[in-house]
Amino acid sequence: MKAVFISYGQSLTQPVEHLLDKLHLRGFTRWAETEGRGSATGEPHYGTHAWPSKNGSLITFVSPHEAELLMAGLRNINEQADEQGLNAFAWSIEDKL
């Protein structure tokens, strides 16, 4: 099993949800408003007057094959909307209830 954590500019909420639906990945936990800034480029997403945009973040637990498909789809979304900000990380999960 893999965990995939995704953080994205709120404007990418629909493309990320559409990808999850397309891949039939139903289960996830979302934080609708998260704040942050990219490590190298991009504007901060703080939800303030100076930096009004915010991020959304979610985590899902999927099979290794599903994780590969999800990461490929996320790369595609990020290439099409690079300025919006999207990061994703996948790692192995050892145990689950």
C-alpha positions as CSV (number, residue, x, y, z in Angstrom):
1,M,0.0,0.0,0.0
2,K,1.1,3.6,-0.7
3,A,0.2,6.9,0.8
4,V,0.0,9.8,-1.6
5,F,0.0,13.3,-0.1
6,I,-1.0,16.1,-2.5
7,S,-0.8,19.8,-1.9
8,Y,-2.1,22.1,-4.6
9,G,-3.3,25.7,-5.3
10,Q,-7.1,25.8,-4.6
11,S,-7.7,26.6,-8.3
12,L,-6.6,23.0,-9.0
13,T,-9.2,21.4,-6.7
14,Q,-11.5,20.3,-9.6
15,P,-8.7,18.8,-11.8
16,V,-7.4,16.9,-8.8
17,E,-10.8,15.6,-7.8
18,H,-11.6,14.7,-11.5
19,L,-8.3,12.7,-11.6
20,L,-9.3,10.8,-8.4
21,D,-12.7,10.1,-9.9
22,K,-11.3,9.0,-13.2
23,L,-9.0,6.5,-11.5
24,H,-11.9,5.3,-9.2
25,L,-10.0,6.3,-6.1
26,R,-12.8,7.0,-3.7
27,G,-11.1,7.3,-0.3
28,F,-9.2,10.3,0.8
29,T,-8.9,12.9,3.6
30,R,-8.8,16.5,2.6
31,W,-7.7,19.7,4.3
32,A,-9.6,22.3,2.3
33,E,-7.5,25.3,3.3
34,T,-3.8,24.9,3.9
35,E,-1.1,27.5,3.7
36,G,2.5,27.4,2.4
37,R,5.0,28.4,-0.2
38,G,7.1,26.5,-2.7
39,S,10.7,25.6,-1.8
40,A,12.2,27.2,-5.0
41,T,9.6,29.1,-7.0
42,G,6.0,30.3,-6.9
43,E,4.1,32.8,-4.8
44,P,3.2,32.1,-1.2
45,H,-0.4,30.8,-0.5
46,Y,-1.2,32.4,2.9
47,G,-4.7,33.6,2.6
48,T,-3.7,37.2,3.6
49,H,-4.3,40.5,1.9
50,A,-0.8,40.5,0.4
51,W,-0.9,36.8,-0.6
52,P,-4.6,35.9,-0.9
53,S,-4.5,32.5,-2.4
54,K,-4.6,29.3,-0.4
55,N,-3.8,25.6,-1.0
56,G,-5.8,22.5,-0.6
57,S,-4.2,19.3,0.6
58,L,-5.3,15.7,0.6
59,I,-3.9,12.2,1.4
60,T,-5.1,8.9,0.0
61,F,-4.0,5.3,0.5
62,V,-3.8,3.2,-2.6
63,S,-2.2,0.2,-4.2
64,P,1.3,0.7,-5.7
65,H,-0.1,0.5,-9.2
66,E,-2.8,3.1,-8.4
67,A,-0.1,5.3,-6.9
68,E,1.8,5.2,-10.2
69,L,-1.2,6.2,-12.2
70,L,-2.1,8.9,-9.7
71,M,1.4,10.4,-9.7
72,A,1.5,10.3,-13.6
73,G,-1.9,12.2,-13.7
74,L,-0.7,14.7,-11.2
75,R,2.4,15.4,-13.2
76,N,0.2,16.1,-16.2
77,I,-2.0,18.5,-14.2
78,N,1.1,20.3,-12.9
79,E,2.7,20.6,-16.4
80,Q,-0.5,22.2,-17.6
81,A,-0.8,24.6,-14.7
82,D,2.7,25.0,-13.4
83,E,2.2,28.5,-12.0
84,Q,-0.7,27.3,-9.8
85,G,1.5,25.0,-7.6
86,L,1.1,21.3,-7.1
87,N,3.3,18.9,-5.2
88,A,2.8,15.2,-4.5
89,F,4.7,12.7,-2.4
90,A,4.2,8.9,-2.3
91,W,5.6,6.6,0.3
92,S,5.1,3.0,1.4
93,I,2.8,2.1,4.2
94,E,3.7,-0.8,6.5
95,D,0.5,-1.4,8.3
96,K,-3.2,-0.6,8.2
97,L,-6.2,-1.4,10.3
